[in-house]
Amino acid sequence: MNSMDNFINFLQKYEEKDILILCHDDADNDAIGAGFALTELLGGTLAVPQKISEHAIELIKKLAAKVIVNPDPAKYDLTIVVDTADGQQLPNISLDNFLLIDHHPTNTLKEKAMSYIHEEVDATCQLVYALYKHLEKPITPAVALSLAAGILGDTVQLTKASNNAISDLGSILQDGNIGYSTVLNTFRVSGKLERKQKLIAATSAKLHDFDDVLLIFSNTEKNFLYYTAMMFLELGADIALVVYKASDWIHLRLVKSNHCLTSHSAIDIIKEATKEAVIENLWGDQYFSGFKGRGDYAQIISTIFEKIKDYKEETEEK
């Protein structure tokens, strides 16, 4: 029996039971999109451990989704964990009976799950879409919006999307009878506060010119890191480093365009810079990486700059 069939067999045992759909902390569009689509498919409660990422707020508004914070899985008959690769991403959450749907290359939770759907694709939303198709369930406009926004979010608006992700996106839009522009609108902040913070970040950022690599660095007043970083890439930066400090917590995003330092990963740069830090969350891939934790701020930033310079020199030597 394949993983999809095994997963569905477990779902059938919990029909009409109380289900918790749990996203990773600081949930992004892929987590929220996959979680929302599952609640529409199975019923249940959508939740995050502590917070929702700032760039997923717009999607939640457009879906009119209800998301609870700090749930107790023991109060539910079943928990389905989505878009989560490691228990570190679920602070203060204790799991017992749970299923898993995730797309990350390495996953430490699946061995503990009763059943799972785990495949290395661009977004967890693709796997939830595959579940819908396997069950022959209709894709409503709201579900289509949630799944499409998740794919766009994890592929940095298709700049690093595989052919399969693009194909799935097209099928989702067609099945749900929505336009691509509708999905793009979930990435455009509408609130005055969010727009103001983007403008403040843009006018206070520092531009560093490493010959043919333009790096822009900004400290933000609010935790709107995703929007700010993507804005800088849209303006023409090759690399964007955006940081928000709250008390002794450091929130950081490092994003690079798909033509810049192609032999080196953003996640490797952040791992090197934060190896002495206390890490609450560290994630990413070749092009987009995020960090939340405590550490020597000046040392972390300087190490990131040093690694980028080193990698650039290595690339030139080759």
Buried (B, 14 or more C-beta within 10 A) or exposed (E): EEBBEBBBEBBEEBEEEEBBBBBBBBBBBBBBBBBBBBBBBBEBBBBBBBEBBBBBBBBBEBBEBEBEEEBEBEEBBBBBBBBBBBBBBBBEBEBEBBBBBBBBEEBEBBEEBBBBBBBEBBBBBBBBBBBBBBEEEEBBEBBBBBBBBBBBBBBBBBBBBBEEBBEBBEBBBEBBEBEEEBBEBBBEBEEEEBBBBBEBBBEEBEEBEBEEBBBBBBBBEBBBBBBBBBBBBEEEBBBBBBBBBEEEBBBBBBBBBEEBBEEBBBBBBBBBBBEEBEBBBBBBBBBBBBBBBBBBBEEBBEBBBEBBBEBBEEBEEE
